[in-house]
Amino acid sequence: MGRFAPSPTGPLHAGSLLAALGSLLHARAQGGLWHLRIDDIDPPRAVQGSVAAIQASLEAHALRFDGDIQYQSDHSHRYAQALQRLEAQGDLFHCTCTRAMLGAAGNCQKSCAQKQFAASEATCLRVKVPRSTVITLKDAFLGPQNWHLGQQLSNFVVRRRDGLYAYQLAAAVDDAAPAATQVIRGRDLLDSTPRQIFLQRRLGLPSPEYGHLPVLTDQHGAKLSKQQGASAVNNHQPLHNLRTALKDLGQPDPPTKLKDSVSLLAWSQSKWDPLRVPR
């Protein structure tokens, strides 16, 4: 069972369409379901109308999801329970460090873990990662991965200073199987995966299969993103968009006789080959 989990910060662009297509084909080729989850845990960044725009683009490209749309904003109780368990295990500490005070990897380098803070103080919650922690996984496209997480990242945020749940915690909880048995997403999130697997292990949750797809860049080499103003996909040329995305995924070029998105996707599903995805 796969999922596509965009944030409601704008319409789909070519990079997010590629991620949606790759995750759908990987799930469907294995006879699995494919769900749409809106990662709306950061209201300040949300753009009005984004969910409708995302749905419209998926429908225009015949990328049809199963069941109802899921919203992370409906899962606050899950995240609260996860924090309670981590707290009970002694995995958490409060931190007041500003961004300028953090280490290169975003670690708290001060003595926050040994301090007691007043309830009125604005703090974030960080999870402690033992220095000996090594996370290994087999990426569906990149092959074996070994992350010396404890040496690279001794702690990271699971609840923000403003009280919002951090992406790492929310994704780790929501992506734990059987909620999702495979997580196929952009390679820009590869370094999030060991953090989320670490949290899943600390929470006694199973981990899904992970796979990280190529990331599209602009003419300056920067990742296409909504924050950088990437153009929305043109919903009036779905066949062109899908063929381009398939090429970027290293997949066979569908026959020119296929003149609609449904038949093109059915053909591409039958030919889906994870080994062809560029590394």
DRENPA-3360 file (N, C-alpha, C; in nm, 2 decimals, always signed):
BEGIN
1 = MGRFAPSP = +0.08/-0.12/+0.00/+0.00/+0.00/+0.00/+0.09/+0.12/+0.00 ~ +0.07/+0.21/-0.10/+0.15/+0.33/-0.11/+0.07/+0.45/-0.08 ~ +0.14/+0.56/-0.08/+0.07/+0.69/-0.05/+0.15/+0.80/-0.11 ~ +0.08/+0.91/-0.15/+0.13/+1.04/-0.19/+0.09/+1.14/-0.09 ~ +0.19/+1.21/-0.04/+0.16/+1.30/+0.08/+0.22/+1.44/+0.06 ~ +0.15/+1.52/-0.03/+0.19/+1.66/-0.05/+0.15/+1.75/+0.07 ~ +0.22/+1.86/+0.08/+0.18/+1.96/+0.18/+0.09/+2.06/+0.10 ~ -0.01/+2.12/+0.17/-0.10/+2.21/+0.10/-0.04/+2.35/+0.09;
9 = TGPLHAGS = +0.07/+2.36/+0.02/+0.14/+2.49/+0.01/+0.14/+2.54/-0.13 ~ +0.06/+2.48/-0.22/+0.05/+2.53/-0.35/+0.01/+2.41/-0.44 ~ -0.01/+2.44/-0.57/-0.04/+2.33/-0.67/+0.07/+2.24/-0.70 ~ +0.05/+2.13/-0.76/+0.15/+2.04/-0.80/+0.24/+2.10/-0.91 ~ +0.37/+2.08/-0.90/+0.46/+2.12/-1.01/+0.52/+1.99/-1.07 ~ +0.61/+2.00/-1.16/+0.66/+1.88/-1.23/+0.73/+1.78/-1.14 ~ +0.80/+1.84/-1.04/+0.87/+1.75/-0.94/+0.77/+1.67/-0.85 ~ +0.66/+1.73/-0.81/+0.57/+1.66/-0.73/+0.48/+1.57/-0.81;
17 = LLAALGSL = +0.46/+1.60/-0.94/+0.39/+1.51/-1.03/+0.48/+1.38/-1.05 ~ +0.61/+1.40/-1.06/+0.70/+1.28/-1.08/+0.69/+1.19/-0.95 ~ +0.69/+1.25/-0.83/+0.68/+1.18/-0.71/+0.55/+1.10/-0.70 ~ +0.44/+1.17/-0.74/+0.31/+1.11/-0.74/+0.30/+0.99/-0.83 ~ +0.35/+1.01/-0.96/+0.35/+0.90/-1.06/+0.44/+0.78/-1.01 ~ +0.56/+0.81/-0.96/+0.64/+0.70/-0.92/+0.58/+0.62/-0.81 ~ +0.52/+0.69/-0.71/+0.47/+0.62/-0.60/+0.34/+0.54/-0.64 ~ +0.26/+0.59/-0.73/+0.15/+0.52/-0.78/+0.19/+0.39/-0.86;
25 = LHARAQGG = +0.28/+0.41/-0.95/+0.32/+0.29/-1.03/+0.39/+0.19/-0.95 ~ +0.47/+0.23/-0.85/+0.53/+0.13/-0.77/+0.43/+0.05/-0.69 ~ +0.33/+0.12/-0.64/+0.22/+0.05/-0.56/+0.13/-0.04/-0.65 ~ +0.09/+0.02/-0.76/+0.00/-0.06/-0.85/+0.06/-0.18/-0.92 ~ +0.19/-0.16/-0.95/+0.26/-0.28/-1.01/+0.27/-0.40/-0.92 ~ +0.26/-0.37/-0.79/+0.26/-0.48/-0.69/+0.12/-0.52/-0.65 ~ +0.02/-0.46/-0.72/-0.12/-0.49/-0.69/-0.17/-0.42/-0.56 ~ -0.10/-0.31/-0.52/-0.14/-0.25/-0.40/-0.23/-0.13/-0.42;
33 = LWHLRIDD = -0.28/-0.08/-0.31/-0.36/+0.04/-0.31/-0.27/+0.17/-0.30 ~ -0.33/+0.28/-0.34/-0.25/+0.41/-0.34/-0.34/+0.52/-0.28 ~ -0.29/+0.58/-0.17/-0.37/+0.67/-0.10/-0.32/+0.81/-0.11 ~ -0.40/+0.91/-0.09/-0.36/+1.05/-0.08/-0.37/+1.10/+0.06 ~ -0.26/+1.15/+0.11/-0.26/+1.21/+0.25/-0.21/+1.35/+0.23 ~ -0.28/+1.45/+0.29/-0.24/+1.59/+0.29/-0.17/+1.61/+0.42 ~ -0.04/+1.65/+0.41/+0.04/+1.68/+0.53/+0.03/+1.82/+0.57 ~ -0.08/+1.84/+0.64/-0.12/+1.98/+0.68/-0.10/+2.01/+0.83;
41 = IDPPRAVQ = +0.02/+1.97/+0.88/+0.05/+2.00/+1.02/+0.12/+2.13/+1.04 ~ +0.14/+2.21/+0.93/+0.21/+2.34/+0.94/+0.11/+2.45/+0.89 ~ +0.01/+2.48/+0.96/-0.09/+2.58/+0.91/-0.03/+2.71/+0.86 ~ +0.07/+2.77/+0.93/+0.13/+2.90/+0.87/+0.17/+2.89/+0.73 ~ +0.21/+2.77/+0.68/+0.26/+2.76/+0.54/+0.15/+2.72/+0.44 ~ +0.03/+2.69/+0.49/-0.07/+2.64/+0.41/-0.12/+2.75/+0.31 ~ -0.15/+2.72/+0.19/-0.21/+2.81/+0.09/-0.35/+2.77/+0.06 ~ -0.44/+2.87/+0.07/-0.58/+2.84/+0.05/-0.60/+2.79/-0.09;
49 = GSVAAIQA = -0.68/+2.68/-0.10/-0.71/+2.63/-0.24/-0.62/+2.52/-0.28 ~ -0.51/+2.50/-0.21/-0.41/+2.40/-0.25/-0.46/+2.26/-0.26 ~ -0.54/+2.22/-0.17/-0.59/+2.08/-0.17/-0.68/+2.06/-0.30 ~ -0.77/+2.15/-0.33/-0.85/+2.14/-0.45/-0.76/+2.14/-0.57 ~ -0.66/+2.22/-0.57/-0.57/+2.23/-0.69/-0.49/+2.09/-0.71 ~ -0.45/+2.04/-0.60/-0.38/+1.91/-0.60/-0.47/+1.80/-0.65 ~ -0.59/+1.79/-0.60/-0.69/+1.70/-0.65/-0.72/+1.71/-0.80 ~ -0.73/+1.84/-0.84/-0.76/+1.86/-0.98/-0.65/+1.81/-1.07;
57 = SLEAHALR = -0.52/+1.84/-1.03/-0.41/+1.79/-1.11/-0.40/+1.64/-1.12 ~ -0.42/+1.57/-1.00/-0.42/+1.43/-1.00/-0.53/+1.37/-1.09 ~ -0.65/+1.43/-1.08/-0.76/+1.38/-1.17/-0.73/+1.40/-1.32 ~ -0.67/+1.52/-1.35/-0.64/+1.55/-1.49/-0.54/+1.46/-1.55 ~ -0.46/+1.40/-1.46/-0.36/+1.31/-1.51/-0.39/+1.16/-1.48 ~ -0.52/+1.14/-1.44/-0.57/+1.00/-1.42/-0.50/+0.93/-1.30 ~ -0.44/+1.01/-1.21/-0.37/+0.95/-1.10/-0.47/+0.94/-0.99 ~ -0.55/+0.83/-0.99/-0.66/+0.81/-0.90/-0.62/+0.74/-0.77;
65 = FDGDIQYQ = -0.66/+0.80/-0.66/-0.62/+0.74/-0.53/-0.74/+0.66/-0.48 ~ -0.71/+0.57/-0.39/-0.81/+0.48/-0.32/-0.86/+0.55/-0.19 ~ -0.99/+0.53/-0.17/-1.05/+0.57/-0.04/-1.06/+0.72/-0.03 ~ -1.08/+0.77/+0.09/-1.09/+0.91/+0.12/-0.96/+0.97/+0.14 ~ -0.95/+1.10/+0.12/-0.83/+1.18/+0.15/-0.80/+1.18/+0.30 ~ -0.68/+1.15/+0.34/-0.64/+1.16/+0.48/-0.57/+1.29/+0.51 ~ -0.60/+1.34/+0.63/-0.54/+1.47/+0.67/-0.46/+1.45/+0.80 ~ -0.33/+1.49/+0.79/-0.25/+1.48/+0.92/-0.31/+1.56/+1.03;
73 = SDHSHRYA = -0.38/+1.67/+1.00/-0.44/+1.75/+1.11/-0.54/+1.67/+1.19 ~ -0.59/+1.56/+1.13/-0.68/+1.47/+1.21/-0.61/+1.37/+1.30 ~ -0.48/+1.37/+1.30/-0.41/+1.27/+1.37/-0.33/+1.32/+1.49 ~ -0.37/+1.43/+1.54/-0.30/+1.49/+1.65/-0.29/+1.40/+1.77 ~ -0.40/+1.32/+1.79/-0.40/+1.23/+1.91/-0.29/+1.12/+1.89 ~ -0.26/+1.08/+1.77/-0.15/+0.98/+1.75/-0.02/+1.04/+1.79 ~ +0.01/+1.16/+1.75/+0.13/+1.23/+1.77/+0.15/+1.25/+1.92 ~ +0.04/+1.29/+1.99/+0.05/+1.32/+2.13/+0.08/+1.19/+2.21;
81 = QALQRLEA = +0.02/+1.08/+2.17/+0.05/+0.95/+2.23/+0.20/+0.91/+2.21 ~ +0.25/+0.94/+2.09/+0.39/+0.90/+2.06/+0.48/+0.98/+2.14 ~ +0.45/+1.11/+2.16/+0.54/+1.19/+2.25/+0.53/+1.14/+2.39 ~ +0.41/+1.10/+2.44/+0.40/+1.05/+2.57/+0.49/+0.93/+2.59 ~ +0.49/+0.84/+2.49/+0.57/+0.72/+2.51/+0.72/+0.75/+2.50 ~ +0.76/+0.84/+2.42/+0.90/+0.88/+2.41/+0.94/+0.95/+2.54 ~ +0.85/+1.03/+2.60/+0.88/+1.10/+2.72/+0.90/+1.00/+2.84 ~ +0.81/+0.90/+2.84/+0.82/+0.79/+2.94/+0.94/+0.71/+2.93;
89 = QGDLFHCT = +1.00/+0.70/+2.81/+1.12/+0.62/+2.79/+1.25/+0.70/+2.82 ~ +1.23/+0.83/+2.85/+1.34/+0.92/+2.87/+1.41/+0.96/+2.74 ~ +1.34/+0.96/+2.63/+1.40/+0.99/+2.50/+1.40/+1.14/+2.47 ~ +1.33/+1.22/+2.54/+1.31/+1.36/+2.50/+1.37/+1.46/+2.60 ~ +1.40/+1.58/+2.55/+1.44/+1.69/+2.63/+1.40/+1.82/+2.57 ~ +1.38/+1.92/+2.66/+1.34/+2.05/+2.61/+1.46/+2.13/+2.57 ~ +1.44/+2.22/+2.47/+1.55/+2.30/+2.42/+1.50/+2.44/+2.39 ~ +1.58/+2.54/+2.42/+1.55/+2.68/+2.39/+1.64/+2.74/+2.29;
97 = CTRAMLGA = +1.73/+2.66/+2.23/+1.83/+2.71/+2.14/+1.77/+2.78/+2.02 ~ +1.82/+2.89/+1.98/+1.78/+2.95/+1.85/+1.85/+2.88/+1.74 ~ +1.81/+2.91/+1.61/+1.88/+2.85/+1.50/+2.03/+2.88/+1.49 ~ +2.06/+3.00/+1.53/+2.20/+3.05/+1.53/+2.29/+2.97/+1.63 ~ +2.23/+2.91/+1.73/+2.30/+2.84/+1.83/+2.32/+2.70/+1.80 ~ +2.26/+2.65/+1.70/+2.26/+2.50/+1.67/+2.39/+2.47/+1.59 ~ +2.42/+2.34/+1.59/+2.53/+2.29/+1.51/+2.50/+2.28/+1.36 ~ +2.59/+2.24/+1.28/+2.58/+2.24/+1.14/+2.46/+2.14/+1.10;
105 = AGNCQKSC = +2.44/+2.03/+1.17/+2.34/+1.94/+1.14/+2.20/+1.97/+1.21 ~ +2.20/+2.09/+1.27/+2.08/+2.12/+1.35/+2.07/+2.07/+1.49 ~ +2.18/+2.01/+1.54/+2.18/+1.96/+1.67/+2.19/+2.07/+1.78 ~ +2.12/+2.04/+1.89/+2.14/+2.12/+2.01/+2.28/+2.09/+2.07 ~ +2.37/+2.19/+2.08/+2.51/+2.16/+2.12/+2.52/+2.21/+2.27 ~ +2.42/+2.28/+2.32/+2.43/+2.33/+2.46/+2.39/+2.23/+2.56 ~ +2.36/+2.27/+2.68/+2.33/+2.18/+2.79/+2.18/+2.17/+2.82 ~ +2.10/+2.19/+2.72/+1.96/+2.20/+2.74/+1.91/+2.06/+2.80;
113 = AQKQFAAS = +1.97/+1.95/+2.76/+1.92/+1.82/+2.81/+1.94/+1.81/+2.96 ~ +2.02/+1.89/+3.02/+2.05/+1.88/+3.16/+1.97/+1.99/+3.24 ~ +1.90/+2.07/+3.17/+1.83/+2.19/+3.23/+1.69/+2.16/+3.26 ~ +1.63/+2.23/+3.36/+1.49/+2.23/+3.39/+1.43/+2.37/+3.35 ~ +1.33/+2.36/+3.27/+1.27/+2.49/+3.22/+1.13/+2.51/+3.28 ~ +1.10/+2.63/+3.30/+0.97/+2.67/+3.35/+0.86/+2.63/+3.25 ~ +0.74/+2.60/+3.29/+0.64/+2.56/+3.20/+0.60/+2.67/+3.11 ~ +0.62/+2.80/+3.15/+0.59/+2.92/+3.07/+0.69/+2.94/+2.96;
121 = EATCLRVK = +0.81/+2.88/+2.96/+0.91/+2.90/+2.86/+0.87/+2.83/+2.73 ~ +0.90/+2.90/+2.62/+0.87/+2.84/+2.49/+0.99/+2.75/+2.46 ~ +0.97/+2.62/+2.45/+1.07/+2.53/+2.41/+1.03/+2.43/+2.30 ~ +1.12/+2.38/+2.23/+1.09/+2.27/+2.14/+1.13/+2.14/+2.22 ~ +1.08/+2.03/+2.16/+1.11/+1.90/+2.22/+1.20/+1.83/+2.12 ~ +1.31/+1.78/+2.17/+1.41/+1.70/+2.09/+1.42/+1.56/+2.14 ~ +1.45/+1.47/+2.04/+1.47/+1.33/+2.08/+1.62/+1.30/+2.08 ~ +1.66/+1.23/+2.18/+1.81/+1.20/+2.19/+1.84/+1.07/+2.11;
129 = VPRSTVIT = +1.95/+1.08/+2.03/+1.99/+0.97/+1.95/+2.12/+0.92/+2.00 ~ +2.13/+0.80/+2.06/+2.26/+0.75/+2.11/+2.37/+0.75/+2.00 ~ +2.49/+0.78/+2.04/+2.60/+0.79/+1.94/+2.62/+0.67/+1.86 ~ +2.59/+0.55/+1.92/+2.62/+0.42/+1.85/+2.51/+0.39/+1.75 ~ +2.41/+0.47/+1.73/+2.29/+0.43/+1.65/+2.33/+0.43/+1.50 ~ +2.31/+0.32/+1.44/+2.33/+0.30/+1.29/+2.20/+0.25/+1.23 ~ +2.15/+0.32/+1.13/+2.02/+0.28/+1.07/+2.06/+0.22/+0.93 ~ +2.02/+0.10/+0.90/+2.04/+0.04/+0.77/+1.91/+0.01/+0.71;
137 = LKDAFLGP = +1.90/+0.03/+0.58/+1.78/+0.00/+0.50/+1.81/-0.03/+0.36 ~ +1.72/-0.10/+0.29/+1.74/-0.12/+0.15/+1.64/-0.04/+0.07 ~ +1.70/+0.07/+0.01/+1.61/+0.16/-0.07/+1.57/+0.09/-0.19 ~ +1.44/+0.11/-0.23/+1.38/+0.04/-0.35/+1.46/+0.08/-0.47 ~ +1.52/+0.19/-0.48/+1.59/+0.24/-0.60/+1.74/+0.26/-0.58 ~ +1.78/+0.30/-0.46/+1.92/+0.33/-0.44/+2.00/+0.21/-0.38 ~ +1.93/+0.11/-0.34/+2.00/-0.01/-0.28/+2.03/+0.01/-0.14 ~ +2.12/-0.06/-0.08/+2.15/-0.06/+0.06/+2.20/+0.08/+0.11;
145 = QNWHLGQQ = +2.15/+0.12/+0.22/+2.19/+0.25/+0.28/+2.23/+0.23/+0.43 ~ +2.34/+0.29/+0.47/+2.39/+0.28/+0.60/+2.41/+0.42/+0.66 ~ +2.33/+0.46/+0.76/+2.34/+0.59/+0.82/+2.39/+0.58/+0.96 ~ +2.50/+0.64/+0.99/+2.56/+0.65/+1.13/+2.49/+0.77/+1.20 ~ +2.36/+0.75/+1.22/+2.27/+0.85/+1.27/+2.32/+0.92/+1.40 ~ +2.37/+0.84/+1.49/+2.41/+0.89/+1.62/+2.53/+0.98/+1.61 ~ +2.62/+0.96/+1.51/+2.73/+1.04/+1.49/+2.70/+1.17/+1.41 ~ +2.60/+1.15/+1.32/+2.56/+1.27/+1.24/+2.46/+1.36/+1.30;
153 = LSNFVVRR = +2.37/+1.30/+1.38/+2.26/+1.38/+1.44/+2.23/+1.33/+1.58 ~ +2.28/+1.39/+1.68/+2.27/+1.35/+1.81/+2.13/+1.38/+1.87 ~ +2.06/+1.47/+1.81/+1.92/+1.50/+1.85/+1.85/+1.57/+1.74 ~ +1.72/+1.56/+1.74/+1.64/+1.64/+1.64/+1.50/+1.67/+1.70 ~ +1.44/+1.76/+1.64/+1.31/+1.82/+1.69/+1.19/+1.73/+1.65 ~ +1.11/+1.70/+1.75/+0.98/+1.62/+1.73/+0.86/+1.71/+1.76 ~ +0.88/+1.81/+1.84/+0.77/+1.91/+1.86/+0.83/+2.05/+1.86 ~ +0.78/+2.14/+1.77/+0.84/+2.27/+1.75/+0.81/+2.36/+1.87;
161 = RDGLYAYQ = +0.88/+2.47/+1.87/+0.87/+2.57/+1.98/+0.73/+2.63/+1.98 ~ +0.67/+2.64/+1.86/+0.53/+2.70/+1.86/+0.42/+2.60/+1.89 ~ +0.47/+2.48/+1.93/+0.37/+2.37/+1.98/+0.32/+2.28/+1.87 ~ +0.36/+2.31/+1.74/+0.32/+2.22/+1.63/+0.41/+2.10/+1.63 ~ +0.35/+1.99/+1.59/+0.43/+1.86/+1.57/+0.52/+1.87/+1.45 ~ +0.64/+1.82/+1.47/+0.74/+1.83/+1.37/+0.71/+1.72/+1.26 ~ +0.76/+1.75/+1.14/+0.74/+1.66/+1.03/+0.80/+1.52/+1.06 ~ +0.91/+1.51/+1.12/+0.98/+1.38/+1.14/+0.89/+1.29/+1.22;
169 = LAAAVDDA = +0.83/+1.34/+1.33/+0.74/+1.27/+1.41/+0.61/+1.23/+1.34 ~ +0.55/+1.32/+1.28/+0.42/+1.30/+1.21/+0.43/+1.19/+1.10 ~ +0.54/+1.21/+1.02/+0.56/+1.11/+0.91/+0.60/+0.97/+0.96 ~ +0.68/+0.97/+1.07/+0.72/+0.84/+1.12/+0.59/+0.76/+1.17 ~ +0.50/+0.83/+1.24/+0.38/+0.77/+1.29/+0.29/+0.73/+1.18 ~ +0.26/+0.82/+1.09/+0.16/+0.79/+0.99/+0.21/+0.70/+0.88 ~ +0.34/+0.69/+0.86/+0.39/+0.60/+0.76/+0.43/+0.46/+0.81 ~ +0.41/+0.44/+0.94/+0.43/+0.30/+1.00/+0.33/+0.20/+0.94;
177 = APAATQVI = +0.38/+0.09/+0.89/+0.29/-0.01/+0.84/+0.21/-0.06/+0.96 ~ +0.08/-0.10/+0.94/+0.01/-0.11/+0.81/-0.05/+0.01/+0.75 ~ -0.03/+0.13/+0.81/-0.08/+0.25/+0.76/-0.03/+0.28/+0.62 ~ +0.10/+0.24/+0.59/+0.16/+0.25/+0.46/+0.27/+0.14/+0.46 ~ +0.26/+0.05/+0.36/+0.37/-0.05/+0.36/+0.48/-0.01/+0.27 ~ +0.47/+0.10/+0.19/+0.58/+0.15/+0.11/+0.57/+0.30/+0.11 ~ +0.68/+0.37/+0.12/+0.69/+0.51/+0.11/+0.78/+0.55/+0.00 ~ +0.73/+0.59/-0.11/+0.81/+0.63/-0.23/+0.80/+0.78/-0.24;
185 = RGRDLLDS = +0.91/+0.85/-0.24/+0.91/+1.00/-0.23/+1.04/+1.05/-0.29 ~ +1.06/+1.18/-0.29/+1.17/+1.24/-0.35/+1.30/+1.22/-0.28 ~ +1.41/+1.22/-0.35/+1.54/+1.19/-0.29/+1.58/+1.31/-0.19 ~ +1.52/+1.42/-0.20/+1.55/+1.53/-0.11/+1.51/+1.49/+0.04 ~ +1.43/+1.39/+0.05/+1.39/+1.34/+0.19/+1.46/+1.22/+0.23 ~ +1.57/+1.18/+0.16/+1.64/+1.06/+0.20/+1.70/+1.07/+0.34 ~ +1.75/+1.19/+0.38/+1.81/+1.20/+0.51/+1.71/+1.21/+0.62 ~ +1.58/+1.22/+0.58/+1.47/+1.21/+0.68/+1.44/+1.07/+0.72;
193 = TPRQIFLQ = +1.47/+0.98/+0.63/+1.43/+0.84/+0.65/+1.49/+0.77/+0.77 ~ +1.63/+0.79/+0.79/+1.68/+0.72/+0.91/+1.63/+0.78/+1.04 ~ +1.59/+0.91/+1.04/+1.53/+0.97/+1.16/+1.40/+0.91/+1.19 ~ +1.32/+0.89/+1.08/+1.18/+0.83/+1.10/+1.19/+0.69/+1.13 ~ +1.28/+0.61/+1.08/+1.30/+0.47/+1.12/+1.34/+0.46/+1.27 ~ +1.43/+0.55/+1.31/+1.47/+0.56/+1.45/+1.35/+0.58/+1.54 ~ +1.27/+0.68/+1.50/+1.15/+0.70/+1.58/+1.05/+0.58/+1.58 ~ +1.03/+0.52/+1.47/+0.95/+0.40/+1.46/+1.00/+0.29/+1.55;
201 = RRLGLPSP = +1.13/+0.27/+1.56/+1.18/+0.17/+1.65/+1.16/+0.20/+1.79 ~ +1.18/+0.33/+1.83/+1.17/+0.37/+1.97/+1.02/+0.36/+2.01 ~ +0.93/+0.38/+1.91/+0.79/+0.37/+1.94/+0.73/+0.23/+1.92 ~ +0.81/+0.13/+1.89/+0.76/+0.00/+1.87/+0.68/-0.02/+1.74 ~ +0.70/+0.06/+1.64/+0.62/+0.06/+1.52/+0.70/-0.01/+1.41 ~ +0.63/-0.08/+1.32/+0.70/-0.14/+1.20/+0.73/-0.03/+1.10 ~ +0.84/-0.05/+1.02/+0.88/+0.05/+0.92/+0.83/-0.01/+0.78 ~ +0.79/+0.09/+0.69/+0.76/+0.04/+0.56/+0.88/+0.03/+0.47;
209 = EYGHLPVL = +0.86/-0.01/+0.35/+0.97/-0.01/+0.25/+0.98/+0.14/+0.21 ~ +1.11/+0.18/+0.19/+1.13/+0.32/+0.15/+1.20/+0.31/+0.01 ~ +1.16/+0.41/-0.07/+1.23/+0.43/-0.20/+1.23/+0.58/-0.23 ~ +1.35/+0.63/-0.28/+1.36/+0.77/-0.31/+1.39/+0.80/-0.45 ~ +1.31/+0.88/-0.51/+1.31/+0.90/-0.66/+1.39/+1.02/-0.69 ~ +1.43/+1.04/-0.82/+1.51/+1.16/-0.85/+1.44/+1.28/-0.83 ~ +1.51/+1.39/-0.80/+1.46/+1.52/-0.78/+1.48/+1.61/-0.90 ~ +1.38/+1.67/-0.95/+1.40/+1.76/-1.06/+1.45/+1.90/-1.01;
217 = TDQHGAKL = +1.53/+1.96/-1.10/+1.59/+2.09/-1.07/+1.56/+2.19/-1.17 ~ +1.58/+2.32/-1.14/+1.56/+2.42/-1.24/+1.69/+2.45/-1.31 ~ +1.69/+2.55/-1.39/+1.81/+2.58/-1.48/+1.93/+2.62/-1.40 ~ +1.91/+2.65/-1.27/+2.02/+2.69/-1.18/+2.07/+2.57/-1.10 ~ +2.00/+2.46/-1.11/+2.04/+2.34/-1.03/+1.97/+2.33/-0.90 ~ +1.88/+2.42/-0.87/+1.80/+2.42/-0.75/+1.68/+2.33/-0.76 ~ +1.65/+2.26/-0.65/+1.53/+2.17/-0.66/+1.40/+2.24/-0.69 ~ +1.32/+2.19/-0.78/+1.19/+2.25/-0.80/+1.11/+2.24/-0.67;
225 = SKQQGASA = +1.05/+2.35/-0.63/+0.97/+2.35/-0.51/+0.87/+2.46/-0.52 ~ +0.76/+2.44/-0.44/+0.66/+2.55/-0.43/+0.72/+2.67/-0.37 ~ +0.80/+2.66/-0.27/+0.86/+2.77/-0.20/+0.94/+2.86/-0.29 ~ +1.01/+2.79/-0.39/+1.09/+2.87/-0.49/+1.01/+2.91/-0.61 ~ +0.88/+2.90/-0.61/+0.79/+2.94/-0.71/+0.79/+2.86/-0.84 ~ +0.81/+2.73/-0.82/+0.80/+2.64/-0.94/+0.66/+2.64/-1.00 ~ +0.65/+2.64/-1.13/+0.53/+2.66/-1.20/+0.44/+2.54/-1.18 ~ +0.31/+2.56/-1.17/+0.22/+2.45/-1.16/+0.21/+2.37/-1.29;
233 = VNNHQPLH = +0.19/+2.24/-1.28/+0.17/+2.16/-1.40/+0.05/+2.20/-1.48 ~ +0.07/+2.19/-1.61/-0.04/+2.23/-1.70/-0.14/+2.11/-1.71 ~ -0.25/+2.13/-1.65/-0.35/+2.02/-1.65/-0.41/+1.99/-1.79 ~ -0.38/+2.08/-1.88/-0.44/+2.06/-2.02/-0.35/+1.98/-2.11 ~ -0.24/+1.93/-2.06/-0.15/+1.85/-2.14/-0.10/+1.73/-2.06 ~ -0.19/+1.65/-2.01/-0.15/+1.54/-1.92/-0.06/+1.44/-1.99 ~ -0.09/+1.40/-2.11/-0.01/+1.30/-2.18/+0.14/+1.35/-2.19 ~ +0.16/+1.47/-2.23/+0.30/+1.52/-2.24/+0.36/+1.52/-2.10;
241 = NLRTALKD = +0.29/+1.56/-2.00/+0.35/+1.56/-1.86/+0.38/+1.42/-1.81 ~ +0.29/+1.33/-1.84/+0.32/+1.19/-1.79/+0.44/+1.13/-1.87 ~ +0.44/+1.15/-2.00/+0.55/+1.10/-2.07/+0.69/+1.16/-2.03 ~ +0.69/+1.29/-2.00/+0.81/+1.35/-1.95/+0.85/+1.29/-1.81 ~ +0.75/+1.27/-1.73/+0.78/+1.22/-1.59/+0.83/+1.08/-1.60 ~ +0.77/+1.00/-1.69/+0.82/+0.86/-1.71/+0.97/+0.86/-1.76 ~ +1.00/+0.95/-1.85/+1.14/+0.96/-1.90/+1.23/+0.99/-1.78 ~ +1.19/+1.09/-1.70/+1.27/+1.13/-1.58/+1.29/+1.01/-1.48;
249 = LGQPDPPT = +1.19/+0.92/-1.48/+1.20/+0.80/-1.40/+1.27/+0.69/-1.46 ~ +1.32/+0.71/-1.59/+1.40/+0.60/-1.65/+1.31/+0.49/-1.71 ~ +1.18/+0.51/-1.72/+1.10/+0.40/-1.77/+1.08/+0.40/-1.92 ~ +1.04/+0.29/-1.97/+1.02/+0.28/-2.12/+0.92/+0.39/-2.17 ~ +0.94/+0.43/-2.29/+0.86/+0.53/-2.35/+0.73/+0.46/-2.41 ~ +0.61/+0.50/-2.36/+0.49/+0.44/-2.40/+0.47/+0.45/-2.55 ~ +0.40/+0.36/-2.62/+0.37/+0.37/-2.76/+0.29/+0.49/-2.79 ~ +0.32/+0.55/-2.91/+0.25/+0.68/-2.95/+0.10/+0.65/-2.97;
257 = KLKDSVSL = +0.06/+0.52/-2.99/-0.08/+0.49/-3.02/-0.17/+0.51/-2.89 ~ -0.10/+0.52/-2.77/-0.18/+0.55/-2.65/-0.22/+0.69/-2.64 ~ -0.34/+0.72/-2.66/-0.39/+0.86/-2.67/-0.46/+0.92/-2.55 ~ -0.47/+0.84/-2.44/-0.53/+0.89/-2.32/-0.45/+0.85/-2.20 ~ -0.47/+0.92/-2.09/-0.39/+0.90/-1.97/-0.41/+0.76/-1.90 ~ -0.54/+0.72/-1.90/-0.57/+0.59/-1.84/-0.49/+0.47/-1.91 ~ -0.50/+0.47/-2.04/-0.43/+0.36/-2.11/-0.28/+0.37/-2.10 ~ -0.23/+0.50/-2.10/-0.09/+0.52/-2.09/-0.04/+0.47/-1.95;
265 = LAWSQSKW = -0.11/+0.50/-1.85/-0.08/+0.46/-1.71/-0.09/+0.30/-1.70 ~ -0.19/+0.24/-1.76/-0.20/+0.10/-1.75/-0.08/+0.03/-1.82 ~ -0.04/+0.08/-1.93/+0.08/+0.03/-2.00/+0.20/+0.05/-1.92 ~ +0.22/+0.17/-1.86/+0.34/+0.20/-1.78/+0.34/+0.11/-1.65 ~ +0.23/+0.09/-1.60/+0.22/+0.00/-1.48/+0.27/-0.14/-1.51 ~ +0.23/-0.19/-1.63/+0.28/-0.33/-1.66/+0.43/-0.33/-1.69 ~ +0.49/-0.22/-1.73/+0.63/-0.21/-1.76/+0.72/-0.15/-1.65 ~ +0.66/-0.12/-1.54/+0.73/-0.05/-1.43/+0.85/-0.14/-1.39;
273 = DPLRVPR = +0.97/-0.07/-1.38/+1.09/-0.14/-1.35/+1.17/-0.05/-1.25 ~ +1.17/-0.08/-1.12/+1.25/+0.00/-1.02/+1.40/+0.01/-1.06 ~ +1.45/-0.10/-1.12/+1.59/-0.09/-1.15/+1.63/+0.01/-1.26 ~ +1.53/+0.06/-1.33/+1.55/+0.16/-1.43/+1.55/+0.30/-1.38 ~ +1.51/+0.32/-1.26/+1.50/+0.45/-1.20/+1.64/+0.50/-1.18 ~ +1.68/+0.62/-1.23/+1.81/+0.67/-1.22/+1.86/+0.69/-1.07 ~ +1.98/+0.65/-1.05/+2.04/+0.66/-0.92/+2.11/+0.79/-0.90;
% end
